[in-house]
């Protein structure tokens, strides 16, 4: 890690077998006393009005100290995404 403006800068290495990422239709968030847990899932069959079946494709456990940082990062990326969409010419 290097520091930039006093903040550590992470350099991430993504293994070749993870480059494409994992698709998820939704995420379920819950917590225990020691961690927040995000279960990323894909639909296993079409959604009905009463219920839907899904399969967890990744479970990520996050220490409570990181939750606010993740929320800030998501907000920054969402704001950038919205600005890019607004700048796109109409189809």
N, C-alpha and C positions, 0 to 999 in steps of 0.2 A: 504494500500500500504506500502511496505517496500522499503528502499533504498538499492541499490546495486551499488557500485562504484559511488555514487553521483546521480545516475539516479533513479527515482521512478520506482518501479516494480509493475505492475498491476496484481491483482489476479482476474481472470474472473470466474464468476459462470454462467454456461450454464444451463438454465432450462431443465428439462427432455424432454419437448415437442419440444425443439430446438436442441437436441443432434445430430440428423441426418443431420441437415443443410437443405438448400434449393438449389436445382440444378438450374443452369442458363447456357444457351447456349452462351450468350454474355452479354455485358454491354454497355450501352450508357452513356456517360459522358457529362455533360453540367454544366453551372454555372450561378448564379445570382450575384448580387453585394455582397450578404452576405454569400453565400455557394456554394460549389461544390456539384453536385447531380449525384449520380450513380444509374441508373435504370438497375437492373438485370432482364433479361427476358429469357423466354423459347420460342422455336418455337411453333406456334400454328398449323402449317401445313408444308408440305415439301417445301423447298426453290425452287423457280423458278428463271430463269435468270433475270426477271424484278423486282421482289419484293418478300418479305416474310412477313407473319403476325406473330406477336409475342405477348406474354402476360407478362407484368411486374409482377414479383413474389416478388420483394423487391425494395423499393426506399430508398436510404441512403443519407442523407444530411450531409456534412462534412464542418466544418469551414475551411477557407483558411489556417489557421495556422497549420492544420493537414495534408495537402496534401503532403508536402515534407516528413514528417515522414512516411506516408503510402507508398510513392514511395520508400523510403529507405528500408522499411520492405519487400515490394514485391521483390525488387532487391536481398536482402539477401536470401529470401526463394527460389527465382528462381535459384540463384547460388547454393544453397544447393541441390535443386532438380536435377539440371544438373549434379552435382558431383555424386550424388547417381545413376543416370541413367548411367553415364559413367563407374561406378564401377560394374554394373550388368553384369553377364556373358551373352554372346550372346545366343539368343534362338535357 
